Amino acid sequence: MQVDVPSVTTPRAGIDERAFDPLPPIERLGRLRGDLLAAPYALCTQKAESLGEYLEGRSRSAFARALQRARWRAYRWALGRASSGGARPLWVRPLDTVLRGVDRLLDGAHREPWIVELARALAYGLERAPLAVHRGELIVGNLTSVRLGAALHPDYSGHLLAPELRGLSTRAVNPLQVTPEQIAALDERVFPFCFARSVLSRALLAQSTPRLAERLLDGRAFVLTQFSGISHLTPDYPSVARRGLSSIAAAIGRELQRFEATTPSKRQRLGTSTENEDGRGSPGQEQRAFLRAALIACEGAIAHARRWSRWLALLAERATSEGRRTELRELSQICRRVPEFGARTFHEALQSVWLTHAMLHHESFQHGISFGRLDQYLYPYYRADLEAGRLTRARAVELVGCFLGKAAEGLPLFFERATEFFSGMSSASGITIGGTTPSGEDATNELSVLILRAYDQMRLRQPNIHARFHRSSDPRFRALCYQTLARGGGIPALFNDAVVVPSLMAHGVAPRDAADYSIVGCAEWGVPYRSFPAAGAAFVNVPFALLLALGDGLVAGRREAPARGEAEPSSFDELLARFRERLRDLIAEVVAANNEIEAAHRSIRPTPFLSAVVGGCVERRRDVTAGGARYNSSGIQAVGLADCADSLAVVEQLVFRERRLSLGELMRIVDANFVGHEALHREIRNRIPKYGENSERSDQLARWTVRLVDEVVSAFRNPRGGRYLAGFWSMTTHQGFGRRLGALPSGRLAAEPLANGISPTNGWDRRGPTASLLSAAAIEPRHIANGCVLNQSLDPRFIADEAGQRVVDGLVRGYFAAGGAQLQLNVVDPAVLIDAKRFPERHRGLVVRISGYSAYFNDLTEAMKDELIGRTLHDCSCGVGG
Amino acid sequence: MNPATIFDVQRFCLHDGPGIRTVVFFKGCTLRCVFCQNPESIDPRPEMAFYPERCIECRACLDVCPRDAIREGDVERIDWSSCDACGRCAALCPAEALRQIGRRVSASQLLAEVLADRAFFDSSGGGLTLSGGEPVLQSDFLAAFLPLCKTKGLHVLLETAGNYRFEKIERLLEWIDELFFDFKFPDSASYERYSGSHSRHIEENLERLAARQRPRLTVRIPLIPGLNTTDDRIDAFAARLRQLGIARVALLDYNHLWEAKLPRLHTERKPLRLHRDQVARQRIEERFRFHAIGVASN
């Protein structure tokens, strides 16, 4: 289908001054915001139930179904035992193996390839998903069956929640409404048919050593995320908007024809004799199955959109006001057009992107699925509408506001322990604005401005907005970013093109693609639309590896890794070499486990719909989970950079430079949490320069650590043929790791949080913000491939006026000129946070910056609230002299 | 060349001139203002301070003091009569309860410290501010230090109270971009009474500096409630400023936080127990405007 939309390469006119004109509050957005803030959080089991229903229907006999239920009960019993601290009984595994074998005998042989089943299950679910249009919405499409919902995905790790379901609505942090009917349905009709084919059980069962399975869940040395779902990538929304799903489906159809035409033997095409247990079969069969599945998924999605169109037409007839009737009719027309076909207007393009995004979330637990450079690929539609008089700037803001409101509806479902590591309920969907064109000119346009202004009217916790700055960024755009930040919320986060683009090029990205980078999730820079970066795959506790090196495998007296029987290191360099070894071993463990998970994705939970909209998959006839995307990588985040650098500095000074203590003596004191050694503890805290004070040695050690992590991590390869890339952002894993970790030589006491991202330890950056920013720049983020996060809090009184904003501009540009990559500013009065902790009900819409994302303050764990208050108090009292 | 004695280098200062600045506090002053914000700045020599709330009673200081000037357990830990501020205890104190205030730095050392924030000076139009104490008393040091700053292109601002012979500052002026001149009283009698010195030099220096085109001069009046804020004082200030051809003044609000420093230091100073008065400030601003003297916001 030919679409009359100007091409993306249309030369950009300068930003019209009118885009900056004062904009009165838009009533619709105000109402929408109010409704969203008032809506309760609830568990959504719609996808789970329809998947369970579909699979139950595919079960061949009543006996097979009974067997599956029995198997689930045995597993649930073991899970309950494990989560209450009991050991897993020895008979569970053999029993499971037997049940699994019988199950397969009865059930497995004559089915369609599993990926096709999954595509059908998605279509089945989309056909039944309830359609809800909320008051005043101009963009429709639901992530879940409730307004603010966390969807349970039984095909990933949903069954981990089984022991907690009953307490879900009353749990202390992030309670979710859940009904007894939902719980019964999950137990009877969902888990029995899904859990054995879930990524988590598959990946865990594949683990050869029980220790690894234990590590996977105990959250001390590392945490892995991908058993919960596909995550952290940017689909090719520009193509969806431009071409429509029907054109993508047609391309898949052509590819399928080509496959049939070029693969002569039927045996090779179908490969029945080599079919493996998951119905994946021979490479040829896998390709064919993938293409069929992708086609089925696209058709299911198109049918879903048509359902929307019909439903909206019906709603329009029932509408009570003439105005709403017109809006709904228009929406119905739009949904008849998109995402099936290419969009012709700005509104159509937004709707096309949103509905596709929503449908993707019915396929998998999608964390950090981002929108890419929304201001770039939607600009042609905006421009054309504006010039044709179809659109005003205020209307554009209204539409974008509705879009942002939809993106705030999704919640990730975390079981209780995960809440500690990923506090704040962020889905971490990112929108990137600003930046440059591939030829290096300023790409900031009116839409970049209007997206910010729409955010300013909505001020919800998500989506994340990331602003790309560069040397010739429009100063009015920068000023608008600061004004937006001055009102709190921590949005937008700021990124430095001059550092990020070279960092991508150094990691194998073509210059043109690097210039087109966008942010996935929290802070991960990468090529959008045609990558599967799995950027949030794992988080590693780096100080844990350091403790292994310092204690020869013992951490706080507990054997965590094999002893090597080494004598005390004779020099600091020798210690560093041992640290390198221990870190490599730990990362190898993480990689092995994550590789199992990624392999499980490929065999048990391919995502054909997502693959249809990620560039490269159709041409390669491969699912994203099988390496279909053009660029493939997996991200491992190093947590505790400051703690590690500071610990190294302390050990170097006390043990190797001053030779006051042996390493063993120091570690005995550290392991005893410095009890009885108060003076030494104070001395370490006060007198040995810390990362964040911009002192040469500590900055050097931090830089060394960054290089080490980068070198160790990027030596590994994932099953998709891509590299592992290191990132330095922590979400709230620094809290989770910290709580389970003993004291460190840095003077951090047992159970205290680790430092966040590349930020200095809270309160230890005693020389003010310029010094801590310079420390953060000194680690040379241009070597970091998977993003980093630096938090800086500012007192709102300080940034409120124009002079204050000039100072912020000075801080940001100075930091970027010194080589900083990313900065996020929390502008909030500590007194407000303290009040919000005591009286949550008074501060329902209070949005704060956490790690690479923002969250409602009320959604945080108590520990995270305390950390934030401490951070803000320190930063607001520090450095502003005179 | 002689080193300077300074007692602090503070980064990210926003109220001591344009942009993001680093302020170097020079030690030593010839005035003895009863309201001085930095009582630790007056003595030109290094001195000791004790922060009782930080002490963990580890007693490391007792062994190291060569003059037995540390009294165990006492809140007034230092026996000032025998302490010679050698600083050995402070070098050892793990809790930073004992501190030596004032250190000597060479021009190149100080330059390196100041240049650390260079990126932020450039991005914000900031630079270096010399404060104190009275920086001009270390004129010989500055005469060597400031040319170094200028070769690095730093914007230099000097805060001064003006109590010295003009030659001391004259030789520095070509290196200075901006001057903040603290003008505390419009009459000599008050200077003698509250600042312990006549104002002959101050008056003369202000007059000569006001007559010059460069460096840019800002006269600042530190408001000391009741001492220089009565209507007749304001009228006298205004008259004096108009005589000098100065049409704008900056007002510094009073801050009583310095009183908390007193118990830590060896000083005869007494708390004044005065507090900032916002209502009075409005009245003062209006009165200046009435005399056609503009008030700069700060």
Interface residues (C-beta under 8 A of the other chain):
Chain A: E678 A679 L680 H681 R682 E683 N686 R687 N694 R767 G768 P769 T770 A771 L774 F798 R806 V807 D809 G810 L811 V812 R813 G814 Y815 A817 A818 G879 V880 G881 G882
Chain B: Q10 R11 F12 C13 L14 H15 D16 G19 I20 R21 V23 I56 C58 A60 P94 A95 E96 A116 D117 A119 F120 F121 D122 S123 S124 G125 G126 T129
